[in-house]
Amino acid sequence: MVKNSDVQKLKDEISRLMAALEDVNFECQRLEIINSNLDFQLKSVNRELKQNIAMLEALEDRKSTRLNS
């Protein structure tokens, strides 16, 4: 037969685990937001980098055209 104290211990453990699960879910949501923000920043920086590369290539082309003229 199950004792009342054993049942209470199990209820307490379940409550503790449920609270821990809520904390983990909150942390997961927080990290998803951070990841989304970092992904946005990375895409933005990549666009800027591609623009800078294109500008440098254009400048190099101008320079080589002037030198060959």
C-alpha positions in Angstrom: 0.0 0.0 0.0 1.2 3.5 -0.8 1.7 5.8 2.1 0.5 9.4 2.2 4.0 10.6 2.7 5.1 8.8 -0.5 2.3 10.3 -2.4 3.2 13.8 -1.1 6.8 13.3 -2.0 5.8 12.3 -5.6 3.5 15.4 -5.8 6.3 17.6 -4.6 8.7 16.1 -7.1 6.2 16.6 -9.9 5.7 20.2 -8.9 9.5 20.7 -8.9 9.9 19.1 -12.3 7.0 21.1 -13.8 8.6 24.3 -12.5 12.0 23.3 -14.0 10.2 22.5 -17.3 8.7 26.0 -17.3 12.1 27.5 -16.7 13.6 25.5 -19.6 10.8 26.5 -21.9 11.3 30.1 -21.0 15.0 29.8 -21.7 14.4 28.1 -25.0 12.1 31.0 -26.1 14.7 33.5 -25.0 17.4 31.7 -27.0 15.1 31.5 -30.0 14.7 35.3 -29.9 18.4 35.8 -29.6 19.1 33.4 -32.4 16.6 35.2 -34.6 18.2 38.6 -33.8 21.7 37.2 -34.6 20.4 35.7 -37.8 19.0 39.1 -38.9 22.3 40.8 -38.0 24.3 38.2 -39.9 22.2 38.6 -43.0 22.5 42.4 -42.8 26.3 42.2 -42.4 26.5 39.8 -45.3 24.6 42.2 -47.5 26.8 45.0 -46.5 29.9 42.9 -47.1 28.7 41.9 -50.6 28.1 45.6 -51.4 31.6 46.5 -50.2 33.1 43.7 -52.3 31.2 44.9 -55.3 32.4 48.5 -54.7 36.0 47.4 -54.4 35.8 45.3 -57.6 34.3 48.3 -59.4 37.1 50.5 -58.2 39.7 47.9 -59.2 38.1 47.7 -62.7 38.3 51.5 -63.0 41.9 51.5 -61.9 42.9 48.8 -64.3 41.0 50.5 -67.1 42.8 53.8 -66.4 46.2 52.0 -66.4 45.5 50.3 -69.7 44.3 53.5 -71.4 
